[in-house]
Structure formats: structure tokens, C-alpha cells
């Protein structure tokens, strides 16, 4: 893993749990996926800061419902959550897609980030964009991508 802490309006470090390889509760493998997501997006400029979490089970140890994009492992695949954030005005993420297979995760993440890049206003976090535009167009793009 490359060291580094990007700051500013970009993708921050990806938070990843140990997943099924090292945790008895892990239902999906997360380490390879998390490293690939970090490699692909780490430091990518976006309209606002963007946080990603990957958890191998519904315990959500990586705060997947309070980050912009969260993946949660289940026995049937991954659930994709979008629009969460902490801070002064916290917001829980919303479930966008259920039962993504590991091979579908990266195309789904690509679609979400591309949509965010195209439609968010400067300094607008994912959750505020969703409040303004809704989820249907993003969901449609993800479903087409996978």
C-alpha cells in the first residue's frame, strides 16, 4: 500500500476491514477489493472531498453508512450505499444497489463516481447532491454499468 493522505476536494484514503480472510464475521473478501479501489481512485479530484469504506459484513466496521460511498458484504454479495457523511450535519447513506457480485463492484463504483463528477456542484458532498436530485438517475446508471 502506498503511503499518503490526500487532502482537499478529492478521494480520501479508502477504509477497509480485514474481510473474510482475517475476520470470523467476514462474509466477503475485502482486502484486494479495497486496495484496488484505493489504487484506482486515491487522490482523484472531485467536486468535494469523497470518502469510501469497504466492510466484509453487516457490522459495517468501516463506517460504510457515514461515508460518501460504502460497500457492505453480505452472504449474497455486496450492498452499495451512497450519500453518508459525519460532521456538523451528519447524514446516513442510502442503499443504492443490493447483491452486487465482486466482479460488478468496480463498474458500479465507476458509475457512481462518474455521475457525481458530472452532476455535483463545487463543494457539494454526495449526500447533499442526492437530496437535490434524488437517487433514480444514479441507480439507473449503476444498473446499466453492471
N, CA, C and O atoms as a GROMACS GRO file, in nm:
protein
  584
    1UNK      N    1   0.085  -0.118   0.000
    1UNK     CA    2   0.000   0.000   0.000
    1UNK      C    3   0.089   0.123   0.000
    1UNK      O    4   0.186   0.132   0.076
    2UNK      N    5   0.055   0.217  -0.085
    2UNK     CA    6   0.130   0.342  -0.093
    2UNK      C    7   0.089   0.433   0.022
    2UNK      O    8  -0.030   0.448   0.051
    3UNK      N    9   0.188   0.495   0.089
    3UNK     CA   10   0.153   0.589   0.195
    3UNK      C   11   0.101   0.718   0.135
    3UNK      O   12   0.131   0.750   0.020
    4UNK      N   13   0.025   0.791   0.212
    4UNK     CA   14  -0.021   0.921   0.164
    4UNK      C   15  -0.157   0.956   0.219
    4UNK      O   16  -0.242   0.869   0.241
    5UNK      N   17  -0.175   1.081   0.242
    5UNK     CA   18  -0.302   1.132   0.293
    5UNK      C   19  -0.346   1.246   0.205
    5UNK      O   20  -0.307   1.360   0.229
    6UNK      N   21  -0.427   1.220   0.103
    6UNK     CA   22  -0.472   1.330   0.019
    6UNK      C   23  -0.565   1.422   0.097
    6UNK      O   24  -0.642   1.377   0.182
    7UNK      N   25  -0.556   1.547   0.066
    7UNK     CA   26  -0.643   1.645   0.130
    7UNK      C   27  -0.708   1.729   0.021
    7UNK      O   28  -0.662   1.729  -0.094
    8UNK      N   29  -0.812   1.798   0.056
    8UNK     CA   30  -0.880   1.883  -0.041
    8UNK      C   31  -0.995   1.812  -0.107
    8UNK      O   32  -1.050   1.716  -0.052
    9UNK      N   33  -1.032   1.858  -0.224
    9UNK     CA   34  -1.150   1.807  -0.294
    9UNK      C   35  -1.110   1.688  -0.382
    9UNK      O   36  -1.091   1.702  -0.503
   10UNK      N   37  -1.098   1.573  -0.318
   10UNK     CA   38  -1.057   1.452  -0.389
   10UNK      C   39  -1.099   1.329  -0.307
   10UNK      O   40  -1.154   1.342  -0.198
   11UNK      N   41  -1.071   1.211  -0.363
   11UNK     CA   42  -1.100   1.086  -0.292
   11UNK      C   43  -0.995   1.069  -0.183
   11UNK      O   44  -0.874   1.071  -0.210
   12UNK      N   45  -1.040   1.051  -0.062
   12UNK     CA   46  -0.952   1.029   0.054
   12UNK      C   47  -0.911   0.883   0.061
   12UNK      O   48  -0.951   0.802  -0.022
   13UNK      N   49  -0.831   0.849   0.162
   13UNK     CA   50  -0.790   0.710   0.182
   13UNK      C   51  -0.913   0.621   0.197
   13UNK      O   52  -1.010   0.659   0.263
   14UNK      N   53  -0.909   0.505   0.136
   14UNK     CA   54  -1.020   0.410   0.144
   14UNK      C   55  -1.006   0.329   0.273
   14UNK      O   56  -0.900   0.273   0.301
   15UNK      N   57  -1.114   0.324   0.352
   15UNK     CA   58  -1.117   0.246   0.475
   15UNK      C   59  -1.162   0.105   0.442
   15UNK      O   60  -1.267   0.086   0.379
   16UNK      N   61  -1.085   0.005   0.484
   16UNK     CA   62  -1.115  -0.134   0.451
   16UNK      C   63  -1.100  -0.221   0.576
   16UNK      O   64  -1.003  -0.208   0.650
   17UNK      N   65  -1.197  -0.309   0.598
   17UNK     CA   66  -1.187  -0.404   0.709
   17UNK      C   67  -1.110  -0.527   0.661
   17UNK      O   68  -1.083  -0.540   0.542
   18UNK      N   69  -1.073  -0.618   0.752
   18UNK     CA   70  -0.997  -0.737   0.711
   18UNK      C   71  -1.076  -0.839   0.631
   18UNK      O   72  -1.018  -0.929   0.571
   19UNK      N   73  -1.208  -0.828   0.629
   19UNK     CA   74  -1.290  -0.917   0.547
   19UNK      C   75  -1.281  -1.064   0.584
   19UNK      O   76  -1.232  -1.098   0.692
   20UNK      N   77  -1.328  -1.150   0.495
   20UNK     CA   78  -1.337  -1.293   0.523
   20UNK      C   79  -1.201  -1.360   0.539
   20UNK      O   80  -1.193  -1.468   0.597
   21UNK      N   81  -1.095  -1.298   0.490
   21UNK     CA   82  -0.962  -1.357   0.502
   21UNK      C   83  -0.913  -1.359   0.647
   21UNK      O   84  -0.840  -1.450   0.686
   22UNK      N   85  -0.953  -1.259   0.727
   22UNK     CA   86  -0.899  -1.248   0.862
   22UNK      C   87  -1.003  -1.228   0.972
   22UNK      O   88  -0.966  -1.221   1.090
   23UNK      N   89  -1.129  -1.217   0.938
   23UNK     CA   90  -1.232  -1.193   1.039
   23UNK      C   91  -1.336  -1.304   1.035
   23UNK      O   92  -1.385  -1.341   0.928
   24UNK      N   93  -1.370  -1.357   1.151
   24UNK     CA   94  -1.468  -1.466   1.155
   24UNK      C   95  -1.607  -1.421   1.112
   24UNK      O   96  -1.690  -1.505   1.078
   25UNK      N   97  -1.635  -1.291   1.114
   25UNK     CA   98  -1.766  -1.241   1.073
   25UNK      C   99  -1.769  -1.204   0.924
   25UNK      O  100  -1.876  -1.182   0.867
   26UNK      N  101  -1.653  -1.198   0.862
   26UNK     CA  102  -1.644  -1.156   0.722
   26UNK      C  103  -1.721  -1.249   0.629
   26UNK      O  104  -1.701  -1.371   0.631
   27UNK      N  105  -1.807  -1.193   0.548
   27UNK     CA  106  -1.885  -1.270   0.451
   27UNK      C  107  -1.831  -1.253   0.309
   27UNK      O  108  -1.861  -1.334   0.221
   28UNK      N  109  -1.753  -1.149   0.287
   28UNK     CA  110  -1.692  -1.123   0.156
   28UNK      C  111  -1.546  -1.084   0.176
   28UNK      O  112  -1.508  -1.031   0.280
   29UNK      N  113  -1.465  -1.113   0.076
   29UNK     CA  114  -1.324  -1.074   0.077
   29UNK      C  115  -1.318  -0.924   0.048
   29UNK      O  116  -1.380  -0.877  -0.047
   30UNK      N  117  -1.245  -0.849   0.129
   30UNK     CA  118  -1.243  -0.704   0.114
   30UNK      C  119  -1.105  -0.644   0.086
   30UNK      O  120  -1.096  -0.536   0.027
   31UNK      N  121  -0.999  -0.712   0.127
   31UNK     CA  122  -0.867  -0.651   0.118
   31UNK      C  123  -0.825  -0.622  -0.026
   31UNK      O  124  -0.784  -0.511  -0.057
   32UNK      N  125  -0.835  -0.721  -0.114
   32UNK     CA  126  -0.798  -0.698  -0.254
   32UNK      C  127  -0.887  -0.591  -0.316
   32UNK      O  128  -0.840  -0.504  -0.388
   33UNK      N  129  -1.016  -0.600  -0.289
   33UNK     CA  130  -1.110  -0.503  -0.343
   33UNK      C  131  -1.078  -0.362  -0.293
   33UNK      O  132  -1.073  -0.268  -0.372
   34UNK      N  133  -1.057  -0.348  -0.164
   34UNK     CA  134  -1.025  -0.217  -0.108
   34UNK      C  135  -0.896  -0.159  -0.163
   34UNK      O  136  -0.887  -0.039  -0.191
   35UNK      N  137  -0.794  -0.245  -0.179
   35UNK     CA  138  -0.668  -0.197  -0.236
   35UNK      C  139  -0.685  -0.154  -0.381
   35UNK      O  140  -0.626  -0.055  -0.424
   36UNK      N  141  -0.765  -0.228  -0.456
   36UNK     CA  142  -0.791  -0.191  -0.596
   36UNK      C  143  -0.867  -0.059  -0.605
   36UNK      O  144  -0.837   0.025  -0.690
   37UNK      N  145  -0.966  -0.040  -0.518
   37UNK     CA  146  -1.041   0.085  -0.516
   37UNK      C  147  -0.948   0.201  -0.480
   37UNK      O  148  -0.953   0.307  -0.542
   38UNK      N  149  -0.863   0.180  -0.380
   38UNK     CA  150  -0.769   0.284  -0.339
   38UNK      C  151  -0.672   0.318  -0.453
   38UNK      O  152  -0.645   0.435  -0.480
   39UNK      N  153  -0.621   0.215  -0.518
   39UNK     CA  154  -0.528   0.235  -0.630
   39UNK      C  155  -0.594   0.313  -0.743
   39UNK      O  156  -0.532   0.400  -0.805
   40UNK      N  157  -0.719   0.282  -0.769
   40UNK     CA  158  -0.793   0.342  -0.880
   40UNK      C  159  -0.835   0.487  -0.854
   40UNK      O  160  -0.831   0.570  -0.944
   41UNK      N  161  -0.875   0.518  -0.731
   41UNK     CA  162  -0.938   0.648  -0.703
   41UNK      C  163  -0.863   0.740  -0.608
   41UNK      O  164  -0.892   0.859  -0.604
   42UNK      N  165  -0.769   0.689  -0.532
   42UNK     CA  166  -0.699   0.767  -0.429
   42UNK      C  167  -0.645   0.898  -0.486
   42UNK      O  168  -0.564   0.897  -0.578
   43UNK      N  169  -0.690   1.010  -0.431
   43UNK     CA  170  -0.644   1.141  -0.475
   43UNK      C  171  -0.714   1.196  -0.598
   43UNK      O  172  -0.683   1.306  -0.642
   44UNK      N  173  -0.810   1.120  -0.656
   44UNK     CA  174  -0.881   1.167  -0.776
   44UNK      C  175  -0.956   1.296  -0.743
   44UNK      O  176  -1.033   1.300  -0.647
   45UNK      N  177  -0.935   1.401  -0.822
   45UNK     CA  178  -1.008   1.527  -0.798
   45UNK      C  179  -1.158   1.509  -0.823
   45UNK      O  180  -1.199   1.452  -0.924
   46UNK      N  181  -1.239   1.559  -0.731
   46UNK     CA  182  -1.385   1.555  -0.741
   46UNK      C  183  -1.441   1.688  -0.693
   46UNK      O  184  -1.366   1.770  -0.642
   47UNK      N  185  -1.571   1.711  -0.709
   47UNK     CA  186  -1.629   1.839  -0.666
   47UNK      C  187  -1.612   1.870  -0.516
   47UNK      O  188  -1.607   1.986  -0.478
   48UNK      N  189  -1.603   1.766  -0.433
   48UNK     CA  190  -1.584   1.784  -0.289
   48UNK      C  191  -1.504   1.666  -0.238
   48UNK      O  192  -1.476   1.572  -0.312
   49UNK      N  193  -1.467   1.671  -0.110
   49UNK     CA  194  -1.399   1.553  -0.056
   49UNK      C  195  -1.491   1.433  -0.068
   49UNK      O  196  -1.613   1.447  -0.068
   50UNK      N  197  -1.432   1.313  -0.079
   50UNK     CA  198  -1.509   1.193  -0.107
   50UNK      C  199  -1.448   1.078  -0.028
   50UNK      O  200  -1.332   1.044  -0.047
   51UNK      N  201  -1.527   1.019   0.058
   51UNK     CA  202  -1.479   0.910   0.143
   51UNK      C  203  -1.544   0.779   0.103
   51UNK      O  204  -1.661   0.775   0.068
   52UNK      N  205  -1.465   0.672   0.109
   52UNK     CA  206  -1.509   0.538   0.070
   52UNK      C  207  -1.477   0.440   0.182
   52UNK      O  208  -1.369   0.446   0.241
   53UNK      N  209  -1.571   0.350   0.212
   53UNK     CA  210  -1.549   0.245   0.310
   53UNK      C  211  -1.591   0.110   0.253
   53UNK      O  212  -1.690   0.101   0.180
   54UNK      N  213  -1.515   0.005   0.287
   54UNK     CA  214  -1.546  -0.130   0.242
   54UNK      C  215  -1.551  -0.221   0.364
   54UNK      O  216  -1.451  -0.233   0.436
   55UNK      N  217  -1.665  -0.284   0.389
   55UNK     CA  218  -1.682  -0.374   0.503
   55UNK      C  219  -1.721  -0.513   0.452
   55UNK      O  220  -1.795  -0.526   0.355
   56UNK      N  221  -1.670  -0.615   0.519
   56UNK     CA  222  -1.696  -0.752   0.477
   56UNK      C  223  -1.822  -0.812   0.535
   56UNK      O  224  -1.859  -0.924   0.499
   57UNK      N  225  -1.890  -0.740   0.624
   57UNK     CA  226  -2.012  -0.793   0.684
   57UNK      C  227  -2.103  -0.678   0.726
   57UNK      O  228  -2.061  -0.563   0.725
   58UNK      N  229  -2.227  -0.708   0.762
   58UNK     CA  230  -2.322  -0.603   0.802
   58UNK      C  231  -2.287  -0.528   0.932
   58UNK      O  232  -2.359  -0.435   0.969
   59UNK      N  233  -2.180  -0.567   1.002
   59UNK     CA  234  -2.139  -0.489   1.119
   59UNK      C  235  -2.086  -0.351   1.079
   59UNK      O  236  -2.082  -0.260   1.162
   60UNK      N  237  -2.047  -0.336   0.955
   60UNK     CA  238  -2.005  -0.207   0.899
   60UNK      C  239  -1.894  -0.141   0.980
   60UNK      O  240  -1.902  -0.022   1.014
   61UNK      N  241  -1.790  -0.216   1.012
   61UNK     CA  242  -1.680  -0.165   1.094
   61UNK      C  243  -1.605  -0.048   1.030
   61UNK      O  244  -1.530   0.021   1.100
   62UNK      N  245  -1.621  -0.025   0.903
   62UNK     CA  246  -1.551   0.084   0.835
   62UNK      C  247  -1.641   0.203   0.810
   62UNK      O  248  -1.617   0.282   0.718
   63UNK      N  249  -1.745   0.217   0.890
   63UNK     CA  250  -1.834   0.334   0.883
   63UNK      C  251  -1.898   0.351   0.746
   63UNK      O  252  -1.913   0.463   0.698
   64UNK      N  253  -1.936   0.242   0.684
   64UNK     CA  254  -1.986   0.246   0.546
   64UNK      C  255  -2.117   0.322   0.529
   64UNK      O  256  -2.154   0.354   0.416
   65UNK      N  257  -2.188   0.350   0.636
   65UNK     CA  258  -2.312   0.428   0.621
   65UNK      C  259  -2.293   0.575   0.657
   65UNK      O  260  -2.388   0.652   0.656
   66UNK      N  261  -2.169   0.614   0.688
   66UNK     CA  262  -2.142   0.756   0.714
   66UNK      C  263  -2.028   0.806   0.626
   66UNK      O  264  -1.956   0.899   0.662
   67UNK      N  265  -2.013   0.745   0.509
   67UNK     CA  266  -1.918   0.792   0.408
   67UNK      C  267  -1.993   0.812   0.276
   67UNK      O  268  -2.107   0.769   0.262
   68UNK      N  269  -1.928   0.876   0.182
   68UNK     CA  270  -1.993   0.906   0.054
   68UNK      C  271  -2.030   0.779  -0.023
   68UNK      O  272  -2.135   0.774  -0.087
   69UNK      N  273  -1.944   0.678  -0.018
   69UNK     CA  274  -1.970   0.552  -0.088
   69UNK      C  275  -1.926   0.438   0.003
   69UNK      O  276  -1.810   0.430   0.043
   70UNK      N  277  -2.019   0.349   0.034
   70UNK     CA  278  -1.989   0.237   0.122
   70UNK      C  279  -2.029   0.104   0.059
   70UNK      O  280  -2.135   0.093  -0.002
   71UNK      N  281  -1.944   0.005   0.074
   71UNK     CA  282  -1.973  -0.131   0.029
   71UNK      C  283  -1.979  -0.221   0.150
   71UNK      O  284  -1.890  -0.219   0.235
   72UNK      N  285  -2.086  -0.301   0.159
   72UNK     CA  286  -2.107  -0.389   0.274
   72UNK      C  287  -2.126  -0.531   0.223
   72UNK      O  288  -2.216  -0.557   0.143
   73UNK      N  289  -2.042  -0.622   0.270
   73UNK     CA  290  -2.053  -0.762   0.231
   73UNK      C  291  -2.168  -0.832   0.300
   73UNK      O  292  -2.192  -0.812   0.419
   74UNK      N  293  -2.239  -0.914   0.223
   74UNK     CA  294  -2.345  -0.999   0.277
   74UNK      C  295  -2.323  -1.139   0.221
   74UNK      O  296  -2.231  -1.160   0.143
   75UNK      N  297  -2.404  -1.234   0.261
   75UNK     CA  298  -2.391  -1.370   0.209
   75UNK      C  299  -2.424  -1.379   0.060
   75UNK      O  300  -2.390  -1.477  -0.006
   76UNK      N  301  -2.492  -1.276   0.006
   76UNK     CA  302  -2.532  -1.277  -0.136
   76UNK      C  303  -2.449  -1.183  -0.223
   76UNK      O  304  -2.474  -1.175  -0.343
   77UNK      N  305  -2.353  -1.113  -0.166
   77UNK     CA  306  -2.271  -1.019  -0.243
   77UNK      C  307  -2.250  -0.892  -0.164
   77UNK      O  308  -2.245  -0.895  -0.041
   78UNK      N  309  -2.238  -0.781  -0.235
   78UNK     CA  310  -2.216  -0.652  -0.170
   78UNK      C  311  -2.338  -0.562  -0.184
   78UNK      O  312  -2.406  -0.564  -0.287
   79UNK      N  313  -2.364  -0.484  -0.080
   79UNK     CA  314  -2.463  -0.378  -0.087
   79UNK      C  315  -2.386  -0.248  -0.108
   79UNK      O  316  -2.281  -0.228  -0.047
   80UNK      N  317  -2.437  -0.161  -0.194
   80UNK     CA  318  -2.372  -0.034  -0.224
   80UNK      C  319  -2.454   0.079  -0.163
   80UNK      O  320  -2.570   0.100  -0.200
   81UNK      N  321  -2.393   0.152  -0.071
   81UNK     CA  322  -2.456   0.266  -0.005
   81UNK      C  323  -2.393   0.395  -0.055
   81UNK      O  324  -2.273   0.399  -0.083
   82UNK      N  325  -2.472   0.500  -0.067
   82UNK     CA  326  -2.420   0.630  -0.112
   82UNK      C  327  -2.478   0.743  -0.029
   82UNK      O  328  -2.591   0.734   0.020
   83UNK      N  329  -2.400   0.850  -0.015
   83UNK     CA  330  -2.451   0.974   0.041
   83UNK      C  331  -2.438   0.996   0.189
   83UNK      O  332  -2.502   1.086   0.243
   84UNK      N  333  -2.358   0.916   0.257
   84UNK     CA  334  -2.342   0.938   0.401
   84UNK      C  335  -2.233   1.039   0.430
   84UNK      O  336  -2.144   1.062   0.348
   85UNK      N  337  -2.240   1.100   0.547
   85UNK     CA  338  -2.132   1.184   0.596
   85UNK      C  339  -2.149   1.210   0.745
   85UNK      O  340  -2.260   1.206   0.797
   86UNK      N  341  -2.039   1.235   0.810
   86UNK     CA  342  -2.041   1.271   0.952
   86UNK      C  343  -2.039   1.422   0.963
   86UNK      O  344  -2.089   1.493   0.875
   87UNK      N  345  -1.982   1.472   1.071
   87UNK     CA  346  -1.964   1.616   1.086
   87UNK      C  347  -2.081   1.686   1.151
   87UNK      O  348  -2.163   1.624   1.219
   88UNK      N  349  -2.087   1.816   1.127
   88UNK     CA  350  -2.187   1.902   1.191
   88UNK      C  351  -2.328   1.868   1.146
   88UNK      O  352  -2.422   1.874   1.226
   89UNK      N  353  -2.344   1.833   1.018
   89UNK     CA  354  -2.475   1.794   0.965
   89UNK      C  355  -2.466   1.649   0.916
   89UNK      O  356  -2.459   1.626   0.795
   90UNK      N  357  -2.465   1.552   1.008
   90UNK     CA  358  -2.448   1.413   0.967
   90UNK      C  359  -2.565   1.361   0.885
   90UNK      O  360  -2.678   1.410   0.894
   91UNK      N  361  -2.534   1.260   0.803
   91UNK     CA  362  -2.637   1.201   0.716
   91UNK      C  363  -2.603   1.054   0.696
   91UNK      O  364  -2.489   1.020   0.665
   92UNK      N  365  -2.702   0.967   0.715
   92UNK     CA  366  -2.681   0.825   0.687
   92UNK      C  367  -2.690   0.802   0.537
   92UNK      O  368  -2.772   0.862   0.468
   93UNK      N  369  -2.605   0.714   0.488
   93UNK     CA  370  -2.608   0.677   0.346
   93UNK      C  371  -2.735   0.600   0.314
   93UNK      O  372  -2.799   0.542   0.402
   94UNK      N  373  -2.770   0.600   0.186
   94UNK     CA  374  -2.888   0.528   0.139
   94UNK      C  375  -2.845   0.408   0.056
   94UNK      O  376  -2.746   0.414  -0.017
   95UNK      N  377  -2.919   0.300   0.069
   95UNK     CA  378  -2.890   0.180  -0.008
   95UNK      C  379  -2.924   0.205  -0.154
   95UNK      O  380  -3.037   0.239  -0.188
   96UNK      N  381  -2.825   0.188  -0.241
   96UNK     CA  382  -2.845   0.211  -0.384
   96UNK      C  383  -2.870   0.080  -0.458
   96UNK      O  384  -2.963   0.071  -0.538
   97UNK      N  385  -2.787  -0.022  -0.432
   97UNK     CA  386  -2.797  -0.150  -0.503
   97UNK      C  387  -2.765  -0.263  -0.406
   97UNK      O  388  -2.676  -0.250  -0.322
   98UNK      N  389  -2.838  -0.374  -0.419
   98UNK     CA  390  -2.814  -0.494  -0.338
   98UNK      C  391  -2.748  -0.602  -0.422
   98UNK      O  392  -2.757  -0.601  -0.545
   99UNK      N  393  -2.683  -0.694  -0.355
   99UNK     CA  394  -2.634  -0.820  -0.412
   99UNK      C  395  -2.540  -0.803  -0.532
   99UNK      O  396  -2.548  -0.880  -0.629
  100UNK      N  397  -2.452  -0.703  -0.526
  100UNK     CA  398  -2.351  -0.691  -0.631
  100UNK      C  399  -2.249  -0.804  -0.613
  100UNK      O  400  -2.201  -0.828  -0.503
  101UNK      N  401  -2.218  -0.871  -0.720
  101UNK     CA  402  -2.114  -0.973  -0.716
  101UNK      C  403  -1.978  -0.902  -0.723
  101UNK      O  404  -1.969  -0.792  -0.776
  102UNK      N  405  -1.872  -0.965  -0.670
  102UNK     CA  406  -1.741  -0.898  -0.669
  102UNK      C  407  -1.700  -0.841  -0.805
  102UNK      O  408  -1.640  -0.734  -0.811
  103UNK      N  409  -1.732  -0.911  -0.913
  103UNK     CA  410  -1.696  -0.862  -1.047
  103UNK      C  411  -1.777  -0.740  -1.089
  103UNK      O  412  -1.739  -0.670  -1.184
  104UNK      N  413  -1.887  -0.713  -1.022
  104UNK     CA  414  -1.973  -0.599  -1.055
  104UNK      C  415  -1.941  -0.474  -0.973
  104UNK      O  416  -1.988  -0.365  -1.006
  105UNK      N  417  -1.863  -0.490  -0.868
  105UNK     CA  418  -1.841  -0.379  -0.776
  105UNK      C  419  -1.768  -0.263  -0.843
  105UNK      O  420  -1.814  -0.149  -0.834
  106UNK      N  421  -1.657  -0.288  -0.909
  106UNK     CA  422  -1.581  -0.178  -0.969
  106UNK      C  423  -1.659  -0.104  -1.078
  106UNK      O  424  -1.656   0.019  -1.080
  107UNK      N  425  -1.730  -0.173  -1.168
  107UNK     CA  426  -1.813  -0.098  -1.263
  107UNK      C  427  -1.920  -0.014  -1.194
  107UNK      O  428  -1.950   0.097  -1.239
  108UNK      N  429  -1.976  -0.064  -1.084
  108UNK     CA  430  -2.076   0.013  -1.010
  108UNK      C  431  -2.014   0.136  -0.946
  108UNK      O  432  -2.071   0.245  -0.952
  109UNK      N  433  -1.898   0.120  -0.885
  109UNK     CA  434  -1.828   0.234  -0.823
  109UNK      C  435  -1.791   0.336  -0.930
  109UNK      O  436  -1.808   0.456  -0.910
  110UNK      N  437  -1.741   0.288  -1.044
  110UNK     CA  438  -1.709   0.378  -1.156
  110UNK      C  439  -1.831   0.462  -1.194
  110UNK      O  440  -1.820   0.584  -1.212
  111UNK      N  441  -1.946   0.399  -1.206
  111UNK     CA  442  -2.069   0.469  -1.247
  111UNK      C  443  -2.110   0.574  -1.144
  111UNK      O  444  -2.151   0.684  -1.181
  112UNK      N  445  -2.099   0.540  -1.016
  112UNK     CA  446  -2.136   0.636  -0.911
  112UNK      C  447  -2.043   0.757  -0.914
  112UNK      O  448  -2.089   0.871  -0.912
  113UNK      N  449  -1.914   0.732  -0.921
  113UNK     CA  450  -1.818   0.842  -0.919
  113UNK      C  451  -1.831   0.928  -1.045
  113UNK      O  452  -1.821   1.051  -1.037
  114UNK      N  453  -1.852   0.867  -1.158
  114UNK     CA  454  -1.870   0.943  -1.282
  114UNK      C  455  -1.994   1.032  -1.274
  114UNK      O  456  -1.990   1.148  -1.312
  115UNK      N  457  -2.104   0.976  -1.223
  115UNK     CA  458  -2.226   1.054  -1.207
  115UNK      C  459  -2.203   1.171  -1.111
  115UNK      O  460  -2.248   1.283  -1.137
  116UNK      N  461  -2.134   1.145  -1.002
  116UNK     CA  462  -2.105   1.250  -0.904
  116UNK      C  463  -2.021   1.361  -0.968
  116UNK      O  464  -2.048   1.480  -0.948
  117UNK      N  465  -1.919   1.322  -1.043
  117UNK     CA  466  -1.834   1.422  -1.111
  117UNK      C  467  -1.916   1.509  -1.205
  117UNK      O  468  -1.893   1.630  -1.212
  118UNK      N  469  -2.008   1.450  -1.276
  118UNK     CA  470  -2.088   1.521  -1.376
  118UNK      C  471  -2.193   1.613  -1.315
  118UNK      O  472  -2.223   1.718  -1.372
  119UNK      N  473  -2.250   1.576  -1.202
  119UNK     CA  474  -2.370   1.647  -1.155
  119UNK      C  475  -2.354   1.726  -1.026
  119UNK      O  476  -2.437   1.813  -0.998
  120UNK      N  477  -2.253   1.700  -0.946
  120UNK     CA  478  -2.238   1.772  -0.819
  120UNK      C  479  -2.189   1.914  -0.842
  120UNK      O  480  -2.112   1.940  -0.934
  121UNK      N  481  -2.234   2.003  -0.758
  121UNK     CA  482  -2.186   2.141  -0.760
  121UNK      C  483  -2.053   2.146  -0.684
  121UNK      O  484  -2.025   2.057  -0.604
  122UNK      N  485  -1.971   2.249  -0.707
  122UNK     CA  486  -1.846   2.260  -0.631
  122UNK      C  487  -1.873   2.260  -0.480
  122UNK      O  488  -1.963   2.329  -0.432
  123UNK      N  489  -1.795   2.184  -0.408
  123UNK     CA  490  -1.804   2.170  -0.262
  123UNK      C  491  -1.930   2.099  -0.213
  123UNK      O  492  -1.959   2.101  -0.094
  124UNK      N  493  -2.006   2.036  -0.303
  124UNK     CA  494  -2.129   1.967  -0.264
  124UNK      C  495  -2.097   1.819  -0.239
  124UNK      O  496  -2.055   1.748  -0.329
  125UNK      N  497  -2.118   1.775  -0.116
  125UNK     CA  498  -2.097   1.634  -0.083
  125UNK      C  499  -2.204   1.550  -0.150
  125UNK      O  500  -2.310   1.600  -0.190
  126UNK      N  501  -2.175   1.421  -0.163
  126UNK     CA  502  -2.265   1.327  -0.231
  126UNK      C  503  -2.405   1.331  -0.171
  126UNK      O  504  -2.503   1.334  -0.246
  127UNK      N  505  -2.417   1.330  -0.040
  127UNK     CA  506  -2.549   1.329   0.025
  127UNK      C  507  -2.633   1.450  -0.009
  127UNK      O  508  -2.754   1.438  -0.031
  128UNK      N  509  -2.572   1.566  -0.013
  128UNK     CA  510  -2.647   1.688  -0.046
  128UNK      C  511  -2.690   1.686  -0.193
  128UNK      O  512  -2.797   1.734  -0.228
  129UNK      N  513  -2.605   1.629  -0.280
  129UNK     CA  514  -2.642   1.616  -0.420
  129UNK      C  515  -2.763   1.523  -0.433
  129UNK      O  516  -2.854   1.550  -0.512
  130UNK      N  517  -2.764   1.414  -0.356
  130UNK     CA  518  -2.876   1.320  -0.359
  130UNK      C  519  -3.004   1.388  -0.310
  130UNK      O  520  -3.111   1.366  -0.366
  131UNK      N  521  -2.993   1.470  -0.206
  131UNK     CA  522  -3.110   1.542  -0.157
  131UNK      C  523  -3.165   1.636  -0.264
  131UNK      O  524  -3.286   1.658  -0.271
  132UNK      N  525  -3.077   1.691  -0.346
  132UNK     CA  526  -3.118   1.784  -0.452
  132UNK      C  527  -3.175   1.711  -0.573
  132UNK      O  528  -3.273   1.757  -0.633
  133UNK      N  529  -3.115   1.597  -0.612
  133UNK     CA  530  -3.150   1.530  -0.738
  133UNK      C  531  -3.222   1.396  -0.723
  133UNK      O  532  -3.285   1.350  -0.818
  134UNK      N  533  -3.215   1.334  -0.606
  134UNK     CA  534  -3.272   1.202  -0.588
  134UNK      C  535  -3.173   1.092  -0.631
  134UNK      O  536  -3.061   1.121  -0.673
  135UNK      N  537  -3.217   0.968  -0.620
  135UNK     CA  538  -3.130   0.853  -0.648
  135UNK      C  539  -3.157   0.784  -0.781
  135UNK      O  540  -3.075   0.705  -0.826
  136UNK      N  541  -3.269   0.811  -0.844
  136UNK     CA  542  -3.311   0.729  -0.957
  136UNK      C  543  -3.214   0.730  -1.075
  136UNK      O  544  -3.184   0.624  -1.131
  137UNK      N  545  -3.163   0.846  -1.113
  137UNK     CA  546  -3.069   0.852  -1.226
  137UNK      C  547  -2.939   0.780  -1.193
  137UNK      O  548  -2.885   0.708  -1.277
  138UNK      N  549  -2.889   0.797  -1.071
  138UNK     CA  550  -2.767   0.727  -1.030
  138UNK      C  551  -2.790   0.576  -1.030
  138UNK      O  552  -2.707   0.501  -1.080
  139UNK      N  553  -2.902   0.533  -0.976
  139UNK     CA  554  -2.936   0.391  -0.973
  139UNK      C  555  -2.944   0.334  -1.116
  139UNK      O  556  -2.895   0.224  -1.144
  140UNK      N  557  -3.004   0.410  -1.205
  140UNK     CA  558  -3.017   0.367  -1.344
  140UNK      C  559  -2.879   0.350  -1.409
  140UNK      O  560  -2.856   0.252  -1.481
  141UNK      N  561  -2.790   0.444  -1.384
  141UNK     CA  562  -2.655   0.435  -1.441
  141UNK      C  563  -2.577   0.315  -1.385
  141UNK      O  564  -2.504   0.248  -1.459
  142UNK      N  565  -2.593   0.289  -1.257
  142UNK     CA  566  -2.525   0.175  -1.197
  142UNK      C  567  -2.579   0.045  -1.254
  142UNK      O  568  -2.502  -0.045  -1.287
  143UNK      N  569  -2.711   0.036  -1.266
  143UNK     CA  570  -2.770  -0.087  -1.321
  143UNK      C  571  -2.725  -0.111  -1.466
  143UNK      O  572  -2.705  -0.226  -1.505
  144UNK      N  573  -2.710  -0.006  -1.544
  144UNK     CA  574  -2.659  -0.020  -1.681
  144UNK      C  575  -2.512  -0.064  -1.682
  144UNK      O  576  -2.469  -0.141  -1.768
  145UNK      N  577  -2.436  -0.013  -1.587
  145UNK     CA  578  -2.292  -0.043  -1.581
  145UNK      C  579  -2.263  -0.187  -1.541
  145UNK      O  580  -2.163  -0.245  -1.583
  146UNK      N  581  -2.352  -0.244  -1.459
  146UNK     CA  582  -2.327  -0.382  -1.415
  146UNK      C  583  -2.407  -0.479  -1.497
  146UNK      O  584  -2.400  -0.600  -1.475
   0.00000   0.00000   0.00000
